[in-house]
Amino acid sequence: MDGGLVGRRILLISPQPWDHLFISKHHYAQELARDNRVWFLDPPEAEGPPGGVRVSAVPGEPNLWRVRHRLFFPRQLRFHWPWLYRRLIARQARRIVRALPEAPDLVWCFDFNLFPDLRAFGAPTTLYHPVDPLSLPSQVAIGRSADLILSVSRTILAHFSGSEFQGRTLWVNHGLCREFAALARQDIDPARPPGPPRVGYFGNLDRPMLDLELWERAVTAHPGVAFHFWGAFDPAGPFARRLAARPNVACHGTAPKGHLVTEVAAMDLFLLLYRADHPEYDRSNAHKILEYLATGKVILSVPIDTYRDAPDLLEMLPEGGEAALPERLGAVLEALDHHNSPARMARRRARALECTYEHHLRRIAQRLRPAAGFPHP
């Protein structure tokens, strides 16, 4: 890794705890811990002594510690008395630093609601990394205290287009975890196993931005196609009511990443169908696209801004063209030998491998040094 991110003491602030399903925050922490000492800060807990901070080693992860804490004041002050909240949360930041065996020299913050000023930790370098849509001015204002602002979404980075942020933003795509990177490096087997075409999707099946009406139309229009889903869902929820009991739908539940990789590699096609009108998602990017690309298989998707200029990677419906999904899906399935040719699969997998966390950290380190005067250790 680039010397700018080697031998550092890094406090990584996550809006999800360490025992959450692993997502980008956890993968960045693991990759950083290869060459640095990393403390992973969980969101505030509801139990324990007020203001208390606990630090514990993460089993099986050298150089990585989990930090749990409880606020000593009501978090609701953020909405009702923001000036007081800023003072009190800054005190909590100092408590956290005092509980660490060493003061961090880099604060890397994914949380856009907890700490309004990253300088409260006293670290020489601060990095702000929002990955979900920003809806409040206070969430944008955190960027004023950051040496570098990262995001997977150019829509999010557009909030930081003013002169005060000039030269301090960097678009970095979602990251590819180790298990899917290993899949992308495997030899390509172009042969299809016997049986009906297999269409796959994995993720939280109850996420409200999923366009279940569109999924239902695809499943209904293609009874001879096997639709496979991996992920949790409420047995009484909308996914269960509309799709789970269909005869050509198989629900596999949640699976460990290593097991999931093996199963999804057997799919012929992946569908990505998100609503265009959901306030928590703007169709700018999607993490699972990289994991789909790592399989090499064709992806049929609603419009996704990040990939609009990459027709060799995604087969996209036109803007507002969701009504044509059943026919477009049928056409792609009829031409699977073309869409999943060895050359096309190799291009998709190569693009996925450009987005490993190791690759991203090299880019970030290169930008941190001129942005923050980031020295070598």
Secondary structure per residue as TSV (DSSP state, phi and psi in degrees):
chain	resnum	aa	ss	phi	psi
A	1	M	-	360.0	153.6
A	2	D	-	-55.8	141.6
A	3	G	G	-58.4	-20.5
A	4	G	G	-67.7	-16.9
A	5	L	G	-127.1	50.6
A	6	V	S	-132.4	135.4
A	7	G	S	72.2	23.3
A	8	R	-	-94.5	163.5
A	9	R	E	-113.1	106.8
A	10	I	E	-116.8	127.1
A	11	L	E	-102.0	114.9
A	12	L	E	-104.1	120.7
A	13	I	E	-100.8	118.3
A	14	S	-	-118.1	141.0
A	15	P	S	-80.7	-5.5
A	16	Q	S	-119.6	142.5
A	17	P	-	-71.9	167.7
A	18	W	T	-61.3	-33.5
A	19	D	T	-86.2	9.7
A	20	H	S	-71.2	159.2
A	21	L	-	-50.5	129.1
A	22	F	-	-63.8	127.9
A	23	I	-	-131.7	-163.2
A	24	S	H	-56.6	-40.0
A	25	K	H	-58.7	-42.9
A	26	H	H	-68.5	-40.7
A	27	H	H	-67.9	-39.5
A	28	Y	H	-61.7	-41.8
A	29	A	H	-61.2	-44.8
A	30	Q	H	-62.2	-44.7
A	31	E	H	-68.3	-41.1
A	32	L	H	-63.0	-34.5
A	33	A	T	-69.6	-9.6
A	34	R	T	-66.1	-33.2
A	35	D	T	-127.7	5.3
A	36	N	S	-143.2	170.5
A	37	R	E	-99.6	125.4
A	38	V	E	-125.5	130.3
A	39	W	E	-112.6	121.1
A	40	F	E	-97.5	110.9
A	41	L	E	-90.3	114.6
A	42	D	-	-69.5	160.4
A	43	P	-	-64.6	160.6
A	44	P	-	-58.6	143.6
A	45	E	-	-97.9	165.2
A	46	A	S	-95.6	-9.4
A	47	E	S	-120.9	166.9
A	48	G	S	100.1	171.7
A	49	P	S	-65.9	136.4
A	50	P	T	-55.5	129.3
A	51	G	T	81.4	-4.0
A	52	G	-	-70.7	150.0
A	53	V	E	-133.0	130.9
A	54	R	E	-123.0	133.7
A	55	V	E	-119.2	128.5
A	56	S	E	-141.3	147.2
A	57	A	E	-68.0	147.2
A	58	V	-	-91.4	117.5
A	59	P	T	-57.0	134.7
A	60	G	T	77.0	3.9
A	61	E	-	-127.1	85.8
A	62	P	T	-57.8	144.4
A	63	N	T	69.0	17.9
A	64	L	E	-132.3	126.7
A	65	W	E	-125.6	149.3
A	66	R	E	-100.9	135.2
A	67	V	E	-118.5	120.5
A	68	R	E	-115.2	145.3
A	69	H	E	-152.4	161.4
A	70	R	-	-127.5	136.0
A	71	L	-	-68.2	153.1
A	72	F	S	-101.2	14.1
A	73	F	S	-149.2	160.5
A	74	P	-	-68.5	131.1
A	75	R	T	-66.8	-21.6
A	76	Q	T	-62.1	-16.0
A	77	L	H	-58.2	-23.6
A	78	R	H	-58.2	-32.5
A	79	F	H	-91.1	-35.7
A	80	H	H	-95.6	-34.3
A	81	W	-	-135.7	69.3
A	82	P	H	-59.4	-34.2
A	83	W	H	-65.7	-38.1
A	84	L	H	-71.7	-39.2
A	85	Y	H	-58.5	-43.1
A	86	R	H	-59.8	-40.8
A	87	R	H	-67.6	-43.0
A	88	L	H	-72.8	-39.8
A	89	I	H	-69.6	-27.8
A	90	A	H	-66.6	-37.9
A	91	R	H	-63.6	-40.1
A	92	Q	H	-63.5	-38.8
A	93	A	H	-59.7	-42.7
A	94	R	H	-66.8	-36.1
A	95	R	H	-61.3	-42.1
A	96	I	H	-62.3	-45.3
A	97	V	H	-62.1	-41.6
A	98	R	H	-64.8	-26.7
A	99	A	H	-79.4	-14.0
A	100	L	S	-82.5	149.7
A	101	P	S	-67.8	-22.1
A	102	E	S	-141.6	146.9
A	103	A	-	-72.1	136.5
A	104	P	-	-70.1	146.1
A	105	D	S	-104.9	-0.7
A	106	L	E	-145.4	127.1
A	107	V	E	-108.3	124.7
A	108	W	E	-118.9	107.8
A	109	C	E	-111.8	118.8
A	110	F	-	-95.5	-13.3
A	111	D	-	-89.2	124.6
A	112	F	S	-104.6	17.2
A	113	N	S	-126.1	-17.3
A	114	L	S	-92.1	-53.3
A	115	F	-	-110.7	107.0
A	116	P	S	-72.8	-18.2
A	117	D	-	-138.4	108.1
A	118	L	G	-71.2	-14.0
A	119	R	G	-70.8	-11.5
A	120	A	G	-61.4	-22.6
A	121	F	G	-81.4	-11.7
A	122	G	-	74.5	14.7
A	123	A	-	-80.6	145.8
A	124	P	S	-64.1	-26.8
A	125	T	E	-132.1	137.4
A	126	T	E	-131.3	143.7
A	127	L	E	-134.6	130.0
A	128	Y	E	-113.1	127.8
A	129	H	-	-135.8	69.0
A	130	P	-	-74.1	135.1
A	131	V	-	-119.4	-4.9
A	132	D	S	-115.8	155.4
A	133	P	-	-53.5	137.9
A	134	L	-	-91.7	137.3
A	135	S	-	-125.7	-8.6
A	136	L	S	-124.9	144.5
A	137	P	H	-57.5	-33.2
A	138	S	H	-64.2	-29.9
A	139	Q	H	-71.9	-33.2
A	140	V	H	-73.2	-37.6
A	141	A	H	-61.7	-25.0
A	142	I	G	-56.9	-31.9
A	143	G	G	-60.4	-22.1
A	144	R	G	-65.6	-22.7
A	145	S	G	-99.4	11.4
A	146	A	-	-110.4	142.1
A	147	D	S	-76.1	-28.7
A	148	L	E	-146.7	137.8
A	149	I	E	-115.9	123.8
A	150	L	E	-113.7	154.3
A	151	S	E	-163.1	155.4
A	152	V	S	-83.3	-7.4
A	153	S	-	-122.8	126.3
A	154	R	H	-70.6	-24.1
A	155	T	H	-64.0	-42.1
A	156	I	H	-65.7	-45.1
A	157	L	H	-64.9	-22.2
A	158	A	G	-62.8	-22.8
A	159	H	G	-66.0	-19.4
A	160	F	G	-112.0	38.6
A	161	S	-	-90.3	-6.1
A	162	G	S	-68.8	165.6
A	163	S	G	-62.1	-29.4
A	164	E	G	-66.5	-19.3
A	165	F	G	-105.4	5.8
A	166	Q	T	-58.5	130.7
A	167	G	T	78.3	5.9
A	168	R	-	-121.1	22.3
A	169	T	E	-125.0	150.8
A	170	L	E	-150.0	124.1
A	171	W	E	-82.7	125.5
A	172	V	-	-131.2	123.5
A	173	N	-	-63.3	168.8
A	174	H	-	-55.1	161.9
A	175	G	-	-104.1	152.9
A	176	L	B	-102.6	121.5
A	177	C	-	-73.1	168.9
A	178	R	H	-61.3	-40.1
A	179	E	H	-65.1	-43.7
A	180	F	H	-75.3	-28.3
A	181	A	H	-64.2	-39.4
A	182	A	H	-63.6	-39.8
A	183	L	H	-61.7	-43.3
A	184	A	H	-64.8	-21.7
A	185	R	H	-90.1	-8.9
A	186	Q	S	-71.9	157.4
A	187	D	-	-63.6	144.0
A	188	I	-	-83.3	129.6
A	189	D	-	-108.5	105.5
A	190	P	-	-75.8	-10.5
A	191	A	-	-73.2	135.2
A	192	R	-	-92.3	131.5
A	193	P	-	-63.6	157.4
A	194	P	S	-66.7	161.2
A	195	G	S	117.1	177.3
A	196	P	S	-68.6	158.9
A	197	P	-	-57.4	145.4
A	198	R	E	-117.3	121.6
A	199	V	E	-109.3	132.1
A	200	G	E	-121.3	157.0
A	201	Y	E	-155.8	138.2
A	202	F	E	-137.1	147.7
A	203	G	S	147.2	-175.7
A	204	N	-	-69.2	113.7
A	205	L	T	-80.1	-5.6
A	206	D	T	-103.8	9.3
A	207	R	-	-63.4	129.9
A	208	P	T	-66.7	-17.5
A	209	M	T	-80.7	-7.2
A	210	L	B	-65.9	132.7
A	211	D	-	-87.7	83.4
A	212	L	H	-66.4	-30.2
A	213	E	H	-63.6	-40.3
A	214	L	H	-69.0	-41.1
A	215	W	H	-59.7	-44.4
A	216	E	H	-61.2	-40.2
A	217	R	H	-65.1	-39.4
A	218	A	H	-65.2	-45.5
A	219	V	H	-65.4	-41.4
A	220	T	H	-68.1	-39.2
A	221	A	H	-74.0	-16.7
A	222	H	-	-129.6	70.2
A	223	P	T	-65.7	-19.6
A	224	G	T	-88.8	4.5
A	225	V	S	-104.6	138.8
A	226	A	E	-92.7	119.4
A	227	F	E	-101.7	120.4
A	228	H	E	-111.4	132.1
A	229	F	E	-125.4	135.6
A	230	W	E	-120.4	132.7
A	231	G	S	142.6	163.2
A	232	A	-	-81.4	149.5
A	233	F	-	-157.0	153.7
A	234	D	-	-76.8	124.4
A	235	P	T	-58.6	-19.5
A	236	A	T	-106.3	8.8
A	237	G	S	-89.0	-178.5
A	238	P	H	-65.1	-38.2
A	239	F	H	-62.4	-44.5
A	240	A	I	-61.6	-41.9
A	241	R	I	-68.8	-36.7
A	242	R	I	-95.5	-28.1
A	243	L	I	-130.0	-36.3
A	244	A	I	-58.8	-33.4
A	245	A	T	-90.8	1.2
A	246	R	-	-63.9	142.0
A	247	P	T	-64.7	-24.0
A	248	N	T	-102.5	20.0
A	249	V	E	-114.3	131.7
A	250	A	E	-118.8	124.5
A	251	C	E	-108.1	119.5
A	252	H	-	-102.1	-1.5
A	253	G	-	70.1	-167.3
A	254	T	-	-80.8	152.7
A	255	A	-	-143.6	143.7
A	256	P	-	-56.1	149.4
A	257	K	H	-55.6	-42.6
A	258	G	H	-62.6	-39.2
A	259	H	H	-71.2	-39.9
A	260	L	H	-60.9	-42.8
A	261	V	H	-56.6	-45.3
A	262	T	H	-63.8	-41.4
A	263	E	H	-72.7	-43.6
A	264	V	H	-73.9	-19.7
A	265	A	T	-62.6	-19.3
A	266	A	T	-87.5	-0.9
A	267	M	-	-73.3	155.5
A	268	D	S	-96.3	-26.3
A	269	L	E	-157.6	147.6
A	270	F	E	-117.8	139.9
A	271	L	E	-109.4	137.7
A	272	L	E	-127.7	105.8
A	273	L	-	-126.5	96.8
A	274	Y	B	-112.1	147.5
A	275	R	-	-68.4	150.8
A	276	A	S	-90.4	-10.0
A	277	D	S	-115.6	19.9
A	278	H	-	-94.1	130.9
A	279	P	T	-67.0	-19.7
A	280	E	T	-95.2	2.8
A	281	Y	-	-147.9	134.7
A	282	D	-	-117.5	12.7
A	283	R	S	58.3	28.0
A	284	S	S	-83.7	-32.2
A	285	N	-	-165.0	168.4
A	286	A	-	-154.6	128.8
A	287	H	T	-60.2	-41.2
A	288	K	H	-67.4	-14.5
A	289	I	H	-59.2	-41.5
A	290	L	H	-62.1	-39.5
A	291	E	H	-69.6	-36.2
A	292	Y	H	-64.3	-44.0
A	293	L	H	-60.4	-34.1
A	294	A	H	-62.9	-26.3
A	295	T	H	-75.3	-21.4
A	296	G	T	87.2	-12.2
A	297	K	-	-79.8	157.7
A	298	V	E	-66.0	145.9
A	299	I	E	-122.1	128.7
A	300	L	E	-109.5	126.2
A	301	S	E	-141.1	155.1
A	302	V	S	-67.0	166.8
A	303	P	-	-59.0	130.1
A	304	I	-	-126.3	118.8
A	305	D	G	-54.5	-42.7
A	306	T	G	-60.5	-27.7
A	307	Y	G	-112.1	14.8
A	308	R	T	-61.2	-30.6
A	309	D	T	-100.1	22.5
A	310	A	-	-131.1	65.3
A	311	P	T	-64.8	-18.3
A	312	D	T	-76.4	-11.6
A	313	L	T	-101.9	-42.6
A	314	L	-	-127.3	138.4
A	315	E	E	-89.5	113.3
A	316	M	E	-111.0	140.0
A	317	L	-	-69.2	149.6
A	318	P	-	-68.9	157.9
A	319	E	T	-55.6	125.5
A	320	G	T	75.0	10.3
A	321	G	-	-101.6	27.1
A	322	E	G	-60.8	-28.6
A	323	A	G	-61.6	-24.1
A	324	A	G	-87.6	4.9
A	325	L	H	-55.7	-51.1
A	326	P	H	-56.1	-43.0
A	327	E	H	-67.7	-42.7
A	328	R	H	-64.8	-39.9
A	329	L	H	-61.7	-44.1
A	330	G	H	-60.4	-40.8
A	331	A	H	-65.3	-41.5
A	332	V	H	-66.8	-41.6
A	333	L	H	-64.0	-34.7
A	334	E	H	-66.9	-23.5
A	335	A	T	-116.0	36.8
A	336	L	H	-60.7	-35.7
A	337	D	H	-62.0	-33.2
A	338	H	H	-73.9	-51.0
A	339	H	H	-68.4	-30.3
A	340	N	T	-109.4	35.9
A	341	S	-	-66.4	154.7
A	342	P	H	-55.0	-37.4
A	343	A	H	-67.4	-43.9
A	344	R	H	-67.1	-41.4
A	345	M	H	-62.2	-39.6
A	346	A	H	-64.2	-38.3
A	347	R	H	-64.9	-42.4
A	348	R	H	-63.5	-44.2
A	349	R	H	-68.1	-37.0
A	350	A	H	-63.0	-40.1
A	351	R	H	-64.7	-40.4
A	352	A	H	-59.5	-40.9
A	353	L	H	-71.6	-13.9
A	354	E	T	-74.6	-6.5
A	355	C	T	-119.8	28.2
A	356	T	B	-67.1	157.5
A	357	Y	H	-64.4	-33.0
A	358	E	H	-61.9	-43.3
A	359	H	H	-62.8	-44.7
A	360	H	H	-61.6	-40.8
A	361	L	H	-65.3	-32.8
A	362	R	H	-64.3	-43.9
A	363	R	H	-63.0	-44.1
A	364	I	H	-64.7	-42.3
A	365	A	H	-61.5	-39.2
A	366	Q	H	-63.9	-35.4
A	367	R	H	-82.0	-29.7
A	368	L	H	-64.3	-38.6
A	369	R	H	-62.1	-50.7
A	370	P	H	-73.7	-26.6
A	371	A	H	-74.0	-32.6
A	372	A	H	-126.3	8.9
A	373	G	T	62.0	38.9
A	374	F	-	-70.8	109.1
A	375	P	-	-84.4	164.5
A	376	H	-	-72.9	150.8
A	377	P	-	-66.5	360.0
